[in-house]
Amino acid sequence: MRQVVIYSGENGYWVAECTSLPGCISQGKTKEEAIDNIKEAIDVYIEALKEDNLPIPEEHFNTLVVAV
């Protein structure tokens, strides 16, 4: 299970980012599409780490959202 942050991008698309996997970002025309796309991106990212015998970062669920 991974924590994902979803927010509205500048181009009208929804951006989805898995903060515990650096650079693991996707997008979609809708929130649902962004979620589906980031799930696939997370799977591919972790599979690539395994193939390269690299450690898989742990998830800590420690995001704090502050609106300023």
C-alpha positions, 0 to 999 in steps of 0.5 A, spaced: 500 500 500 502 506 498 500 513 499 498 518 493 497 525 493 492 527 487 492 535 485 489 539 479 495 540 474 496 547 470 493 543 464 487 541 467 489 534 468 489 531 475 496 529 477 498 523 482 504 522 485 507 517 490 511 521 495 515 515 497 517 513 490 521 519 488 519 521 481 513 516 481 508 521 478 502 520 473 496 524 471 489 523 468 483 527 465 479 525 471 481 523 478 479 516 477 484 516 471 489 519 475 489 513 480 488 508 475 495 511 472 499 512 478 497 504 480 500 502 474 506 507 475 507 504 482 507 497 479 512 498 474 517 502 478 517 497 484 518 492 478 524 496 475 527 496 482 526 489 483 529 487 476 535 492 478 536 488 485 535 495 488 531 496 495 524 498 495 523 504 499 518 503 505 512 507 506 511 511 512 504 515 511 507 521 514 504 527 509 502 533 512 497 538 508 497 545 509 493 550 506 496 557 506 
